[in-house]
Amino acid sequence: MKKVFSSLFATLVAVFAFSATAKTIFVIESYHEDYPWVKEYRKGLEHTLGSEHELVYFEMDTKRLADSDFTQRAAEAWAELVSVSPDFVIVADDNALELLAPKLNTLDQGYVFLGINGNPRHYGVNLSRNSGGVLERPEIRASIAQLQEVSPFNKVLIISEKSTTSDTILKYMLGGEIRSSIANVQVDFLEVKHFEDWKNLVMSADDSGYDAIFVGLYHALKDSSEQPVNGNDVIQWTSQNATTPLFALYDYAIGPDKALGGLVLSGYDQGVKAGQLTTNYFEGVKNAPLPVSTKNVAFIFSKTQMEKWQLNIPEHLRTKVQWVD
């Protein structure tokens, strides 16, 4: 009987301790739950914070909504934040941060951001307060330079959706130039709004002299009726119909029926780092600005796609590669 009582007492103490230390963290997401990038950083947040704190998510869904709806959606996100009254806030990706930074700066507590391509200060973030986070900057220049060793090329096409995020990537990673020269390679960065235009670019790439295609963002593409196109449909169609080797800038675009590989960003890594910054805040770093961390990138490849294109990883790079199949 004493053992049963002791066990019950220990359980109650543990529950009380959790409730006393657990915090409510409100996560404002620019996009939607089914977006692979969101799934990945959520796993990172849950891994770092989920066992000790409550994570409440608000999806702004700006990949699928019209631009004219963004302001209203931001107002709804703020209203929900006020209603939840969280202990801390995490903001994911550029659209949410740009729309809400001025209001976030009025919070008594700090906040953390992740997945930011632009300059947080240009969105109104006050980095002298308790705010900071993780930047998302695709390593375009390093990708072009290093992936030539996998598939030699002189002219490549980077194709991406027409969106604020793509515009920001072009601005910060390529100086706003749609045509650049990187490691003696001509690099064209083209943005399209509709899937039909995307298809035309992919199917004409070989005739246009491109030796490879790099896939950027594609979950905001629309069909002829201005409805969102499923992202899996886009990348699988692209993989099936590309006439030149297909690389990617993000890990979720790589797989047996997707792109063959790349030097890519990881949403999971972004979530883990944002979670670590949040933990630091809870552990007492409340009166000093949180650091702005840069991203990690990794060599990720698909064996199936490498065999399809009859390509090989150079020996000196093999120990760095992570295989998805």
Contacts in CASP RR format, 6 or more apart in sequence:
PFRMAT RR
TARGET T0000
AUTHOR 0000-0000-0000
METHOD contacts of the structure
MODEL  1
MKKVFSSLFATLVAVFAFSATAKTIFVIESYHEDYPWVKEYRKGLEHTLG
SEHELVYFEMDTKRLADSDFTQRAAEAWAELVSVSPDFVIVADDNALELL
APKLNTLDQGYVFLGINGNPRHYGVNLSRNSGGVLERPEIRASIAQLQEV
SPFNKVLIISEKSTTSDTILKYMLGGEIRSSIANVQVDFLEVKHFEDWKN
LVMSADDSGYDAIFVGLYHALKDSSEQPVNGNDVIQWTSQNATTPLFALY
DYAIGPDKALGGLVLSGYDQGVKAGQLTTNYFEGVKNAPLPVSTKNVAFI
FSKTQMEKWQLNIPEHLRTKVQWVD
18 52 0 8 1.000
21 52 0 8 1.000
22 52 0 8 1.000
22 53 0 8 1.000
22 54 0 8 1.000
23 53 0 8 1.000
23 54 0 8 1.000
23 86 0 8 1.000
23 87 0 8 1.000
23 88 0 8 1.000
23 282 0 8 1.000
24 53 0 8 1.000
24 54 0 8 1.000
24 56 0 8 1.000
24 84 0 8 1.000
24 85 0 8 1.000
24 86 0 8 1.000
24 87 0 8 1.000
24 88 0 8 1.000
25 49 0 8 1.000
25 53 0 8 1.000
25 54 0 8 1.000
25 55 0 8 1.000
25 56 0 8 1.000
25 86 0 8 1.000
25 87 0 8 1.000
25 88 0 8 1.000
25 89 0 8 1.000
25 90 0 8 1.000
25 278 0 8 1.000
26 56 0 8 1.000
26 58 0 8 1.000
26 80 0 8 1.000
26 81 0 8 1.000
26 84 0 8 1.000
26 86 0 8 1.000
26 88 0 8 1.000
26 89 0 8 1.000
26 90 0 8 1.000
27 45 0 8 1.000
27 55 0 8 1.000
27 56 0 8 1.000
27 57 0 8 1.000
27 58 0 8 1.000
27 89 0 8 1.000
27 90 0 8 1.000
27 91 0 8 1.000
27 92 0 8 1.000
28 58 0 8 1.000
28 60 0 8 1.000
28 77 0 8 1.000
28 81 0 8 1.000
28 89 0 8 1.000
28 90 0 8 1.000
28 91 0 8 1.000
28 92 0 8 1.000
28 96 0 8 1.000
28 100 0 8 1.000
29 38 0 8 1.000
29 57 0 8 1.000
29 58 0 8 1.000
29 59 0 8 1.000
29 60 0 8 1.000
29 92 0 8 1.000
29 93 0 8 1.000
29 96 0 8 1.000
30 60 0 8 1.000
30 62 0 8 1.000
30 63 0 8 1.000
30 92 0 8 1.000
30 93 0 8 1.000
30 94 0 8 1.000
30 95 0 8 1.000
30 96 0 8 1.000
30 97 0 8 1.000
31 37 0 8 1.000
31 38 0 8 1.000
31 59 0 8 1.000
31 60 0 8 1.000
31 61 0 8 1.000
31 62 0 8 1.000
31 63 0 8 1.000
31 92 0 8 1.000
31 93 0 8 1.000
31 219 0 8 1.000
32 38 0 8 1.000
32 59 0 8 1.000
32 61 0 8 1.000
32 63 0 8 1.000
32 64 0 8 1.000
33 39 0 8 1.000
33 42 0 8 1.000
33 57 0 8 1.000
33 59 0 8 1.000
35 63 0 8 1.000
35 219 0 8 1.000
36 219 0 8 1.000
36 250 0 8 1.000
36 252 0 8 1.000
37 93 0 8 1.000
37 250 0 8 1.000
37 252 0 8 1.000
37 267 0 8 1.000
38 59 0 8 1.000
38 92 0 8 1.000
40 251 0 8 1.000
40 252 0 8 1.000
40 266 0 8 1.000
40 267 0 8 1.000
40 268 0 8 1.000
40 270 0 8 1.000
40 271 0 8 1.000
41 92 0 8 1.000
41 114 0 8 1.000
41 115 0 8 1.000
41 267 0 8 1.000
41 268 0 8 1.000
41 270 0 8 1.000
41 271 0 8 1.000
41 274 0 8 1.000
42 57 0 8 1.000
42 271 0 8 1.000
43 268 0 8 1.000
43 271 0 8 1.000
44 267 0 8 1.000
44 268 0 8 1.000
44 269 0 8 1.000
44 270 0 8 1.000
44 271 0 8 1.000
44 272 0 8 1.000
44 275 0 8 1.000
45 55 0 8 1.000
45 90 0 8 1.000
45 271 0 8 1.000
45 272 0 8 1.000
45 274 0 8 1.000
45 275 0 8 1.000
46 55 0 8 1.000
47 268 0 8 1.000
47 272 0 8 1.000
48 271 0 8 1.000
48 272 0 8 1.000
48 274 0 8 1.000
48 275 0 8 1.000
48 276 0 8 1.000
48 278 0 8 1.000
48 279 0 8 1.000
49 55 0 8 1.000
49 275 0 8 1.000
49 278 0 8 1.000
49 279 0 8 1.000
56 84 0 8 1.000
56 86 0 8 1.000
58 76 0 8 1.000
58 77 0 8 1.000
58 80 0 8 1.000
58 81 0 8 1.000
60 70 0 8 1.000
60 73 0 8 1.000
60 74 0 8 1.000
60 77 0 8 1.000
60 95 0 8 1.000
60 96 0 8 1.000
61 73 0 8 1.000
62 70 0 8 1.000
62 73 0 8 1.000
62 95 0 8 1.000
62 96 0 8 1.000
63 163 0 8 1.000
63 219 0 8 1.000
63 220 0 8 1.000
63 228 0 8 1.000
64 220 0 8 1.000
64 228 0 8 1.000
65 73 0 8 1.000
70 95 0 8 1.000
70 99 0 8 1.000
71 99 0 8 1.000
74 96 0 8 1.000
74 99 0 8 1.000
74 100 0 8 1.000
77 96 0 8 1.000
77 100 0 8 1.000
78 100 0 8 1.000
78 103 0 8 1.000
81 89 0 8 1.000
87 109 0 8 1.000
88 109 0 8 1.000
88 110 0 8 1.000
88 111 0 8 1.000
88 112 0 8 1.000
88 278 0 8 1.000
88 281 0 8 1.000
88 282 0 8 1.000
89 104 0 8 1.000
89 107 0 8 1.000
89 109 0 8 1.000
89 110 0 8 1.000
89 111 0 8 1.000
89 112 0 8 1.000
90 111 0 8 1.000
90 112 0 8 1.000
90 113 0 8 1.000
90 114 0 8 1.000
90 274 0 8 1.000
90 275 0 8 1.000
90 278 0 8 1.000
91 97 0 8 1.000
91 100 0 8 1.000
91 104 0 8 1.000
91 111 0 8 1.000
91 112 0 8 1.000
91 113 0 8 1.000
91 114 0 8 1.000
92 113 0 8 1.000
92 114 0 8 1.000
92 115 0 8 1.000
93 114 0 8 1.000
93 115 0 8 1.000
93 116 0 8 1.000
93 136 0 8 1.000
93 165 0 8 1.000
94 115 0 8 1.000
94 116 0 8 1.000
94 117 0 8 1.000
94 118 0 8 1.000
94 123 0 8 1.000
94 164 0 8 1.000
94 165 0 8 1.000
94 168 0 8 1.000
95 164 0 8 1.000
95 165 0 8 1.000
97 104 0 8 1.000
97 113 0 8 1.000
97 116 0 8 1.000
97 120 0 8 1.000
97 123 0 8 1.000
97 125 0 8 1.000
98 123 0 8 1.000
98 164 0 8 1.000
101 120 0 8 1.000
101 123 0 8 1.000
101 124 0 8 1.000
101 125 0 8 1.000
102 124 0 8 1.000
104 111 0 8 1.000
104 125 0 8 1.000
104 131 0 8 1.000
105 124 0 8 1.000
105 125 0 8 1.000
105 126 0 8 1.000
105 129 0 8 1.000
105 131 0 8 1.000
109 130 0 8 1.000
109 281 0 8 1.000
109 286 0 8 1.000
110 129 0 8 1.000
110 130 0 8 1.000
110 131 0 8 1.000
110 281 0 8 1.000
110 286 0 8 1.000
110 290 0 8 1.000
111 130 0 8 1.000
111 131 0 8 1.000
111 132 0 8 1.000
112 131 0 8 1.000
112 132 0 8 1.000
112 133 0 8 1.000
112 134 0 8 1.000
112 274 0 8 1.000
112 275 0 8 1.000
112 277 0 8 1.000
112 278 0 8 1.000
112 281 0 8 1.000
112 290 0 8 1.000
113 120 0 8 1.000
113 125 0 8 1.000
113 131 0 8 1.000
113 132 0 8 1.000
113 133 0 8 1.000
113 134 0 8 1.000
113 274 0 8 1.000
114 133 0 8 1.000
114 134 0 8 1.000
114 136 0 8 1.000
114 270 0 8 1.000
114 271 0 8 1.000
114 273 0 8 1.000
114 274 0 8 1.000
115 134 0 8 1.000
115 135 0 8 1.000
115 136 0 8 1.000
115 267 0 8 1.000
115 270 0 8 1.000
116 133 0 8 1.000
116 134 0 8 1.000
116 135 0 8 1.000
116 136 0 8 1.000
117 135 0 8 1.000
117 136 0 8 1.000
117 137 0 8 1.000
117 165 0 8 1.000
117 168 0 8 1.000
117 169 0 8 1.000
117 172 0 8 1.000
118 135 0 8 1.000
118 168 0 8 1.000
118 171 0 8 1.000
118 172 0 8 1.000
119 172 0 8 1.000
120 127 0 8 1.000
120 131 0 8 1.000
120 132 0 8 1.000
120 133 0 8 1.000
120 292 0 8 1.000
121 127 0 8 1.000
125 131 0 8 1.000
125 132 0 8 1.000
127 289 0 8 1.000
127 292 0 8 1.000
128 289 0 8 1.000
129 289 0 8 1.000
130 281 0 8 1.000
130 286 0 8 1.000
130 287 0 8 1.000
130 288 0 8 1.000
130 289 0 8 1.000
130 290 0 8 1.000
131 289 0 8 1.000
131 290 0 8 1.000
132 277 0 8 1.000
132 289 0 8 1.000
132 290 0 8 1.000
132 291 0 8 1.000
132 292 0 8 1.000
133 273 0 8 1.000
133 274 0 8 1.000
133 277 0 8 1.000
133 290 0 8 1.000
133 291 0 8 1.000
133 292 0 8 1.000
133 293 0 8 1.000
134 270 0 8 1.000
134 271 0 8 1.000
134 273 0 8 1.000
134 274 0 8 1.000
134 277 0 8 1.000
134 292 0 8 1.000
134 293 0 8 1.000
134 294 0 8 1.000
134 295 0 8 1.000
135 292 0 8 1.000
135 293 0 8 1.000
135 294 0 8 1.000
135 295 0 8 1.000
136 265 0 8 1.000
136 270 0 8 1.000
136 295 0 8 1.000
137 169 0 8 1.000
137 172 0 8 1.000
137 173 0 8 1.000
137 265 0 8 1.000
137 294 0 8 1.000
137 295 0 8 1.000
138 169 0 8 1.000
138 173 0 8 1.000
138 216 0 8 1.000
138 249 0 8 1.000
138 250 0 8 1.000
138 264 0 8 1.000
138 265 0 8 1.000
139 249 0 8 1.000
139 263 0 8 1.000
139 265 0 8 1.000
139 297 0 8 1.000
140 158 0 8 1.000
140 169 0 8 1.000
140 173 0 8 1.000
140 174 0 8 1.000
140 182 0 8 1.000
140 187 0 8 1.000
140 214 0 8 1.000
140 249 0 8 1.000
141 173 0 8 1.000
141 182 0 8 1.000
141 183 0 8 1.000
142 263 0 8 1.000
142 297 0 8 1.000
143 214 0 8 1.000
143 247 0 8 1.000
143 249 0 8 1.000
143 262 0 8 1.000
143 263 0 8 1.000
144 156 0 8 1.000
144 182 0 8 1.000
144 183 0 8 1.000
144 185 0 8 1.000
144 187 0 8 1.000
145 182 0 8 1.000
145 183 0 8 1.000
146 263 0 8 1.000
146 317 0 8 1.000
147 212 0 8 1.000
147 247 0 8 1.000
147 262 0 8 1.000
147 263 0 8 1.000
148 183 0 8 1.000
148 185 0 8 1.000
149 314 0 8 1.000
149 317 0 8 1.000
150 311 0 8 1.000
150 312 0 8 1.000
150 313 0 8 1.000
150 314 0 8 1.000
150 317 0 8 1.000
151 211 0 8 1.000
151 212 0 8 1.000
151 245 0 8 1.000
151 247 0 8 1.000
151 309 0 8 1.000
151 311 0 8 1.000
152 211 0 8 1.000
153 185 0 8 1.000
153 210 0 8 1.000
153 211 0 8 1.000
153 212 0 8 1.000
153 245 0 8 1.000
154 184 0 8 1.000
154 185 0 8 1.000
154 186 0 8 1.000
154 211 0 8 1.000
155 185 0 8 1.000
155 186 0 8 1.000
155 188 0 8 1.000
155 209 0 8 1.000
155 210 0 8 1.000
155 211 0 8 1.000
156 185 0 8 1.000
156 186 0 8 1.000
156 187 0 8 1.000
156 188 0 8 1.000
156 210 0 8 1.000
156 211 0 8 1.000
156 212 0 8 1.000
156 213 0 8 1.000
156 214 0 8 1.000
157 188 0 8 1.000
157 190 0 8 1.000
157 201 0 8 1.000
157 205 0 8 1.000
157 208 0 8 1.000
157 210 0 8 1.000
157 212 0 8 1.000
157 213 0 8 1.000
157 214 0 8 1.000
158 187 0 8 1.000
158 188 0 8 1.000
158 189 0 8 1.000
158 190 0 8 1.000
158 213 0 8 1.000
158 214 0 8 1.000
158 216 0 8 1.000
158 249 0 8 1.000
159 190 0 8 1.000
159 192 0 8 1.000
159 198 0 8 1.000
159 201 0 8 1.000
159 202 0 8 1.000
159 213 0 8 1.000
159 214 0 8 1.000
159 215 0 8 1.000
159 216 0 8 1.000
160 166 0 8 1.000
160 169 0 8 1.000
160 189 0 8 1.000
160 190 0 8 1.000
160 191 0 8 1.000
160 192 0 8 1.000
160 215 0 8 1.000
160 216 0 8 1.000
160 217 0 8 1.000
160 218 0 8 1.000
161 191 0 8 1.000
161 192 0 8 1.000
161 193 0 8 1.000
161 216 0 8 1.000
161 217 0 8 1.000
161 218 0 8 1.000
161 219 0 8 1.000
161 220 0 8 1.000
161 221 0 8 1.000
162 191 0 8 1.000
162 192 0 8 1.000
162 193 0 8 1.000
162 220 0 8 1.000
163 191 0 8 1.000
163 217 0 8 1.000
163 220 0 8 1.000
165 217 0 8 1.000
166 191 0 8 1.000
166 216 0 8 1.000
166 217 0 8 1.000
167 191 0 8 1.000
169 216 0 8 1.000
169 217 0 8 1.000
170 176 0 8 1.000
170 177 0 8 1.000
170 178 0 8 1.000
170 189 0 8 1.000
170 191 0 8 1.000
174 180 0 8 1.000
174 187 0 8 1.000
174 189 0 8 1.000
177 189 0 8 1.000
178 188 0 8 1.000
178 189 0 8 1.000
178 190 0 8 1.000
179 186 0 8 1.000
179 187 0 8 1.000
179 188 0 8 1.000
179 189 0 8 1.000
180 186 0 8 1.000
180 187 0 8 1.000
180 189 0 8 1.000
181 187 0 8 1.000
188 210 0 8 1.000
190 201 0 8 1.000
192 198 0 8 1.000
192 201 0 8 1.000
192 221 0 8 1.000
193 221 0 8 1.000
193 222 0 8 1.000
194 221 0 8 1.000
194 222 0 8 1.000
194 223 0 8 1.000
194 224 0 8 1.000
195 221 0 8 1.000
195 222 0 8 1.000
195 223 0 8 1.000
195 229 0 8 1.000
195 234 0 8 1.000
196 223 0 8 1.000
196 224 0 8 1.000
198 218 0 8 1.000
198 221 0 8 1.000
198 234 0 8 1.000
198 238 0 8 1.000
199 237 0 8 1.000
199 241 0 8 1.000
202 213 0 8 1.000
202 238 0 8 1.000
202 241 0 8 1.000
202 242 0 8 1.000
203 241 0 8 1.000
203 243 0 8 1.000
205 213 0 8 1.000
205 242 0 8 1.000
205 243 0 8 1.000
205 244 0 8 1.000
206 243 0 8 1.000
206 244 0 8 1.000
210 244 0 8 1.000
211 244 0 8 1.000
211 245 0 8 1.000
212 244 0 8 1.000
212 245 0 8 1.000
212 246 0 8 1.000
212 247 0 8 1.000
213 238 0 8 1.000
213 242 0 8 1.000
213 244 0 8 1.000
213 245 0 8 1.000
213 246 0 8 1.000
213 247 0 8 1.000
214 247 0 8 1.000
214 248 0 8 1.000
214 249 0 8 1.000
215 235 0 8 1.000
215 238 0 8 1.000
215 246 0 8 1.000
215 247 0 8 1.000
215 248 0 8 1.000
215 249 0 8 1.000
215 250 0 8 1.000
215 253 0 8 1.000
215 259 0 8 1.000
216 248 0 8 1.000
216 249 0 8 1.000
216 250 0 8 1.000
216 253 0 8 1.000
217 250 0 8 1.000
218 231 0 8 1.000
218 234 0 8 1.000
218 235 0 8 1.000
218 238 0 8 1.000
218 253 0 8 1.000
219 228 0 8 1.000
219 231 0 8 1.000
219 234 0 8 1.000
220 228 0 8 1.000
221 228 0 8 1.000
221 229 0 8 1.000
221 231 0 8 1.000
221 234 0 8 1.000
222 228 0 8 1.000
222 229 0 8 1.000
223 229 0 8 1.000
235 253 0 8 1.000
235 258 0 8 1.000
235 259 0 8 1.000
236 257 0 8 1.000
236 258 0 8 1.000
238 246 0 8 1.000
238 258 0 8 1.000
238 259 0 8 1.000
239 246 0 8 1.000
239 257 0 8 1.000
239 258 0 8 1.000
239 259 0 8 1.000
239 305 0 8 1.000
240 257 0 8 1.000
245 260 0 8 1.000
245 309 0 8 1.000
245 311 0 8 1.000
246 258 0 8 1.000
246 259 0 8 1.000
246 260 0 8 1.000
246 305 0 8 1.000
247 259 0 8 1.000
247 260 0 8 1.000
247 261 0 8 1.000
247 262 0 8 1.000
248 254 0 8 1.000
248 258 0 8 1.000
248 259 0 8 1.000
248 261 0 8 1.000
248 262 0 8 1.000
248 264 0 8 1.000
249 262 0 8 1.000
249 264 0 8 1.000
249 265 0 8 1.000
250 264 0 8 1.000
250 265 0 8 1.000
251 264 0 8 1.000
251 265 0 8 1.000
251 266 0 8 1.000
251 267 0 8 1.000
251 298 0 8 1.000
251 300 0 8 1.000
253 259 0 8 1.000
253 264 0 8 1.000
254 260 0 8 1.000
254 261 0 8 1.000
254 262 0 8 1.000
254 264 0 8 1.000
254 300 0 8 1.000
254 301 0 8 1.000
254 302 0 8 1.000
254 305 0 8 1.000
254 324 0 8 1.000
255 261 0 8 1.000
255 302 0 8 1.000
255 304 0 8 1.000
255 305 0 8 1.000
255 324 0 8 1.000
255 325 0 8 1.000
256 302 0 8 1.000
256 304 0 8 1.000
256 305 0 8 1.000
256 324 0 8 1.000
256 325 0 8 1.000
257 304 0 8 1.000
258 302 0 8 1.000
258 305 0 8 1.000
259 302 0 8 1.000
259 305 0 8 1.000
260 301 0 8 1.000
260 302 0 8 1.000
260 305 0 8 1.000
260 306 0 8 1.000
260 308 0 8 1.000
260 309 0 8 1.000
260 311 0 8 1.000
261 299 0 8 1.000
261 300 0 8 1.000
261 301 0 8 1.000
261 302 0 8 1.000
261 305 0 8 1.000
262 299 0 8 1.000
262 300 0 8 1.000
262 301 0 8 1.000
263 297 0 8 1.000
263 298 0 8 1.000
263 299 0 8 1.000
264 297 0 8 1.000
264 298 0 8 1.000
264 300 0 8 1.000
265 295 0 8 1.000
265 296 0 8 1.000
265 297 0 8 1.000
266 296 0 8 1.000
266 297 0 8 1.000
266 298 0 8 1.000
269 295 0 8 1.000
269 296 0 8 1.000
270 295 0 8 1.000
273 293 0 8 1.000
277 290 0 8 1.000
277 291 0 8 1.000
277 293 0 8 1.000
280 290 0 8 1.000
281 290 0 8 1.000
298 320 0 8 1.000
298 322 0 8 1.000
299 317 0 8 1.000
299 320 0 8 1.000
299 321 0 8 1.000
299 322 0 8 1.000
300 321 0 8 1.000
300 322 0 8 1.000
300 323 0 8 1.000
300 324 0 8 1.000
301 313 0 8 1.000
301 321 0 8 1.000
301 322 0 8 1.000
301 323 0 8 1.000
301 324 0 8 1.000
302 323 0 8 1.000
302 324 0 8 1.000
302 325 0 8 1.000
303 323 0 8 1.000
303 325 0 8 1.000
304 325 0 8 1.000
306 312 0 8 1.000
306 313 0 8 1.000
313 321 0 8 1.000
END
